[in-house]
Amino acid sequence: MQIGEVAKLTALSVDAIRFYERRSLLPEVPRTPGRFRLFTHAEVAQLSFIRRMQSLGFSLREVRQILDLRENRLDACKEVSELVKTKLDKVRSKLRELQNLERELATGLRKCNAERRRRSKNRSCPVLESAEAKEHSC
């Protein structure tokens, strides 16, 4: 298969496929006399795997590690497990940060709505006041 067809099959751009090849995430594929790359089903599967790992949040460096383990180790489960555990810890940390942000934004919105209902002539904005207070406390 040529690169355009592979791009459609994997939902990757042609540039991404070329990039992965340059970064050695893909083995160098054979070319026709006209210099067109010819991909096999094995390369398409590898590209789909790379895309899936990235969608799970793995960096290209981490994907390379996983590919190396997959290619060179019969029992890579322990190493892959450590990579997945580290990624899961980071995701959980990010979730906590996002939940804190959600609470702060929801509180700010409730305060704004309450202030608007009072139709205060003061027209102060509790969100701005809170942000200014935090800015001055730093």
Contacts in CASP RR format, 6 or more apart in sequence:
PFRMAT RR
TARGET T0000
AUTHOR 0000-0000-0000
METHOD contacts of the structure
MODEL  1
MQIGEVAKLTALSVDAIRFYERRSLLPEVPRTPGRFRLFTHAEVAQLSFI
RRMQSLGFSLREVRQILDLRENRLDACKEVSELVKTKLDKVRSKLRELQN
LERELATGLRKCNAERRRRSKNRSCPVLESAEAKEHSC
1 9 0 8 1.000
1 38 0 8 1.000
1 39 0 8 1.000
1 40 0 8 1.000
1 44 0 8 1.000
2 36 0 8 1.000
2 37 0 8 1.000
2 38 0 8 1.000
2 39 0 8 1.000
3 14 0 8 1.000
3 17 0 8 1.000
3 18 0 8 1.000
3 36 0 8 1.000
3 37 0 8 1.000
3 39 0 8 1.000
4 14 0 8 1.000
6 12 0 8 1.000
6 17 0 8 1.000
6 39 0 8 1.000
6 43 0 8 1.000
6 44 0 8 1.000
6 47 0 8 1.000
7 13 0 8 1.000
7 14 0 8 1.000
7 16 0 8 1.000
7 17 0 8 1.000
9 44 0 8 1.000
9 48 0 8 1.000
10 17 0 8 1.000
10 44 0 8 1.000
10 47 0 8 1.000
10 48 0 8 1.000
10 51 0 8 1.000
11 51 0 8 1.000
12 20 0 8 1.000
12 47 0 8 1.000
12 51 0 8 1.000
17 26 0 8 1.000
17 47 0 8 1.000
20 26 0 8 1.000
20 47 0 8 1.000
20 50 0 8 1.000
21 28 0 8 1.000
21 29 0 8 1.000
21 37 0 8 1.000
23 60 0 8 1.000
23 64 0 8 1.000
24 64 0 8 1.000
25 46 0 8 1.000
25 50 0 8 1.000
25 60 0 8 1.000
25 63 0 8 1.000
25 64 0 8 1.000
25 67 0 8 1.000
26 43 0 8 1.000
26 46 0 8 1.000
26 47 0 8 1.000
26 50 0 8 1.000
27 43 0 8 1.000
27 46 0 8 1.000
29 37 0 8 1.000
29 38 0 8 1.000
29 39 0 8 1.000
29 40 0 8 1.000
29 43 0 8 1.000
30 37 0 8 1.000
30 38 0 8 1.000
31 37 0 8 1.000
31 38 0 8 1.000
32 38 0 8 1.000
46 67 0 8 1.000
49 67 0 8 1.000
50 63 0 8 1.000
50 67 0 8 1.000
53 62 0 8 1.000
53 63 0 8 1.000
53 66 0 8 1.000
54 60 0 8 1.000
54 63 0 8 1.000
56 87 0 8 1.000
57 87 0 8 1.000
57 91 0 8 1.000
58 66 0 8 1.000
58 83 0 8 1.000
58 87 0 8 1.000
62 83 0 8 1.000
62 87 0 8 1.000
65 79 0 8 1.000
65 83 0 8 1.000
66 80 0 8 1.000
66 83 0 8 1.000
69 76 0 8 1.000
69 79 0 8 1.000
69 80 0 8 1.000
70 76 0 8 1.000
73 79 0 8 1.000
108 126 0 8 1.000
108 127 0 8 1.000
108 130 0 8 1.000
109 127 0 8 1.000
111 126 0 8 1.000
111 127 0 8 1.000
111 130 0 8 1.000
112 125 0 8 1.000
112 126 0 8 1.000
112 127 0 8 1.000
114 126 0 8 1.000
115 124 0 8 1.000
115 125 0 8 1.000
115 126 0 8 1.000
END
